[in-house]
């Protein structure tokens, strides 16, 4: 069954970009006195994390925020090939030949946007990208899995990943991986309350109750 997935990197203090949409810190070289890891974590060996290209191979469509689109488009290179990309915006995209025909726009409640992306993805997964969209989808209980790589940098300010969500969310961590040069990759799932799919009783008794259950409950 197709899933709605998040794959992103975040600073220790929870930002996906610094002020002015700065993401250069993610790949900026570090001085020798500030390695990303030391001790056992640095000696952990081969990365166990999921690389971006391997993740994207399972993606059938993207749902992207307008700010994210503007940042990516401003880089001058389109990274997503002919994968359908839906940009959540009410403004037209720039009339630029660098924007492929696979990119469309939509303005609707988050549930409708996710439904449109799932339809475009077919039997594959949807990649959700952009802090505001991720928070909206999280609040609407529409995210199935989040792969978040924690970069050992504190930015102090910027664009947050989760801060600003409208409610508290309990998250279940399924894996903790050494990623690349000592970064930490978390695989997480928003916890969901079980749904009771038992049949609705027609006789006023509890669903699935037999005569013995009724007697035990004082209804015999």
Phi, psi and omega per residue, in radians:
X1 nan 2.286 -3.133
X2 -1.028 2.518 -3.111
X3 -2.117 2.819 3.032
X4 -1.804 2.061 -2.978
X5 -2.109 2.638 3.011
X6 -2.073 2.357 3.056
X7 -2.414 2.000 -3.099
X8 -2.785 2.937 3.039
X9 -1.945 2.615 -3.080
X10 -2.515 2.563 3.055
X11 -1.282 2.905 3.139
X12 -1.027 -0.594 3.142
X13 -1.591 0.275 2.887
X14 1.588 0.335 -3.137
X15 -1.843 2.438 3.076
X16 -1.630 -0.264 3.059
X17 -2.667 2.622 3.092
X18 -1.455 -3.082 3.076
X19 -0.947 2.486 -3.126
X20 1.234 0.421 3.133
X21 1.087 0.509 -3.122
X22 -1.233 2.110 3.038
X23 -2.129 0.128 -3.121
X24 -1.116 -0.468 -3.116
X25 -1.072 -0.384 -3.120
X26 -1.126 -0.571 -3.084
X27 -2.131 0.173 -3.127
X28 -1.188 2.398 3.100
X29 -1.120 2.527 -3.136
X30 -1.891 2.598 3.116
X31 -1.176 2.790 -3.073
X32 -1.073 -0.460 -3.116
X33 -1.469 0.004 -3.119
X34 -2.302 1.062 3.130
X35 -1.157 2.736 3.114
X36 -1.275 -0.325 3.134
X37 -2.682 2.749 3.044
X38 -2.598 2.993 3.103
X39 1.090 -2.571 -3.076
X40 -1.013 -0.602 -3.109
X41 -1.181 -0.625 3.100
X42 -1.275 -0.423 -3.112
X43 -1.675 0.196 -3.041
X44 -1.175 -0.270 3.064
X45 1.646 -2.551 -3.047
X46 -1.111 2.445 3.122
X47 -1.033 2.375 3.086
X48 -1.739 -0.066 -3.032
X49 -1.332 2.886 3.084
X50 -1.537 2.043 3.109
X51 -1.249 2.695 -3.075
X52 -1.008 -0.797 -3.090
X53 -1.075 -0.671 3.111
X54 -1.181 -0.693 3.082
X55 -1.092 -0.839 -3.034
X56 -1.190 -0.367 3.130
X57 -1.073 -0.414 -3.139
X58 -1.698 0.137 -3.061
X59 -1.637 2.317 3.111
X60 -1.792 -0.371 3.117
X61 -2.839 2.727 3.095
X62 -2.054 2.533 2.938
X63 -2.061 2.043 -2.934
X64 -2.197 2.437 3.042
X65 -1.268 2.753 -3.093
X66 -1.152 -0.686 3.115
X67 -1.080 -0.753 3.121
X68 -1.077 -0.760 3.104
X69 -1.037 -0.800 -3.110
X70 -1.068 -0.684 3.127
X71 -1.156 -0.841 -3.121
X72 -1.114 -0.782 -3.133
X73 -1.092 -0.608 -3.134
X74 -1.213 -0.254 3.113
X75 -1.318 -0.272 3.091
X76 1.462 0.059 3.125
X77 -2.393 2.294 3.131
X78 -1.624 2.095 -2.955
X79 -1.626 -0.065 -2.917
X80 -1.952 0.203 3.093
X81 0.983 -2.369 3.135
X82 -1.764 0.288 3.064
X83 -1.089 2.286 3.114
X84 -1.011 2.253 3.112
X85 -2.171 2.141 3.076
X86 -1.814 2.101 3.128
X87 -1.715 2.127 -3.130
X88 -1.384 1.770 -3.100
X89 -2.836 2.669 3.026
X90 -1.784 0.045 -3.135
X91 -1.862 2.539 3.121
X92 -1.170 2.623 3.069
X93 -1.331 2.754 -3.133
X94 -1.098 2.460 3.110
X95 -1.291 1.345 -2.996
X96 -2.158 2.226 3.110
X97 -1.089 -0.238 3.109
X98 -1.338 -0.165 3.104
X99 -1.620 1.952 -3.070
X100 -1.226 2.849 -3.131
X101 -1.161 -0.285 -3.138
X102 -1.303 -0.113 -3.135
X103 -1.696 2.182 3.091
X104 -2.234 2.961 3.121
X105 -2.090 2.739 3.087
X106 -2.719 2.557 3.084
X107 -2.325 1.937 -3.057
X108 -2.896 2.945 3.018
X109 -1.006 2.685 -3.032
X110 -0.987 -0.663 -3.137
X111 -1.081 -0.676 3.119
X112 -1.223 -0.667 3.114
X113 -1.121 -0.762 3.124
X114 -1.139 -0.699 3.116
X115 -1.089 -0.697 3.108
X116 -1.142 -0.703 3.127
X117 -1.174 -0.710 3.097
X118 -1.091 -0.678 3.108
X119 -1.126 -0.717 3.132
X120 -1.204 -0.508 -3.085
X121 -1.348 -0.317 -3.118
X122 1.156 -2.136 -3.114
X123 -1.603 0.052 -3.114
X124 -1.812 -3.141 -3.030
X125 -1.547 2.841 3.070
X126 -1.819 2.336 3.100
X127 -1.778 2.045 -3.121
X128 -1.753 2.183 -3.039
X129 -2.378 2.285 3.133
X130 2.160 2.224 -3.023
X131 -0.984 -0.823 -3.106
X132 -1.111 -0.785 3.128
X133 -1.111 -0.701 3.140
X134 -1.087 -0.760 3.125
X135 -1.137 -0.705 3.113
X136 -1.103 -0.772 -3.137
X137 -1.174 -0.631 3.101
X138 -1.127 -0.789 3.123
X139 -1.112 -0.512 -3.141
X140 -1.589 0.094 3.120
X141 1.029 0.826 -3.078
X142 -1.982 -0.028 -3.104
X143 -1.719 2.325 -3.138
X144 -1.651 -0.672 -3.086
X145 -2.663 2.522 3.093
X146 -2.227 2.164 3.034
X147 -1.882 1.869 -3.027
X148 -2.080 2.135 3.109
X149 -1.730 2.113 -3.095
X150 -1.580 2.102 -3.136
X151 -1.681 2.277 -3.063
X152 -1.315 1.130 3.096
X153 -2.428 2.420 3.034
X154 -1.866 2.088 -3.089
X155 -1.575 -0.566 3.130
X156 1.508 -0.446 3.137
X157 -2.857 2.858 3.123
X158 2.527 -2.631 -3.103
X159 -1.842 2.045 -3.007
X160 -1.374 2.752 3.033
X161 -1.495 -0.988 -3.050
X162 -1.912 -0.448 -3.131
X163 -1.049 2.242 -3.072
X164 1.917 -0.118 3.012
X165 -1.027 2.557 -3.011
X166 -1.469 -0.072 3.141
X167 -2.671 2.913 3.100
X168 -1.378 2.464 3.135
X169 -2.232 2.318 3.034
X170 -1.601 2.208 -3.039
X171 -2.016 2.407 3.092
X172 -1.839 2.185 3.109
X173 -1.597 2.148 -3.130
X174 -1.766 -0.454 3.128
X175 -2.619 2.548 2.988
X176 -2.177 2.108 -3.008
X177 -2.153 2.548 2.933
X178 -1.357 2.178 -3.051
X179 -2.141 2.156 3.081
X180 1.041 -2.299 -3.085
X181 -1.558 1.131 3.021
X182 1.456 0.139 3.059
X183 -1.300 2.906 -3.105
X184 -2.036 2.135 3.125
X185 -1.905 2.157 3.120
X186 -1.838 2.334 2.990
X187 -1.854 2.087 -2.985
X188 -2.319 2.689 3.138
X189 -2.326 2.222 3.036
X190 -1.058 2.225 -3.134
X191 -1.228 2.388 -3.117
X192 -2.167 2.385 3.106
X193 -1.180 2.300 3.134
X194 -1.022 2.507 3.115
X195 -1.757 2.324 3.124
X196 -1.432 1.892 -3.133
X197 -1.745 0.240 3.135
X198 -1.154 2.705 -3.060
X199 -1.184 2.651 3.077
X200 -1.389 2.156 -3.115
X201 -1.160 2.536 3.127
X202 -1.726 -0.165 -3.079
X203 -1.925 0.198 3.116
X204 1.514 -0.132 -3.139
X205 -1.549 3.079 3.127
X206 -1.162 2.573 -3.119
X207 -1.013 2.314 3.060
X208 1.343 0.098 -3.100
X209 -1.352 2.427 3.029
X210 -1.895 -3.006 -3.079
X211 -1.067 -0.643 -3.136
X212 -1.160 -0.719 3.107
X213 -1.089 -0.721 -3.115
X214 -1.102 -0.719 3.138
X215 -1.117 -0.732 -3.128
X216 -1.112 -0.533 -3.120
X217 -1.561 -0.024 3.130
X218 1.453 0.346 -3.127
X219 -1.846 0.056 -3.100
X220 -1.287 nan nan
